């Protein structure tokens, strides 16, 4: 009889505490300078953040928040 793989389909769930932790995005321009994920795009004159999962975000000055780049 075959063993059931369960809901993970053969991929074990992460068992370390760090896998669920996400580092908060910086919220001020001073914080941007201290975060290695943030760079300044001179072409668009915008701050861009590349998250650990590879997704990219752009700082919206008007609403003071990060928005995903498409």
C-alpha angles and dihedrals in degrees: 000000000000119000115243115245093207125208094323095063094221096317111111117227116246111266101190122094094231096063092074096045118100120191111235118247116250116256106196133053089242089057090048090063091056097047116086091205092065126081133167117243105213092191093062097021089232137125114244127197124199109203123215090257091058097255117136127222133189125211113241107209094194095057096024094230141106118260125193118254114231 
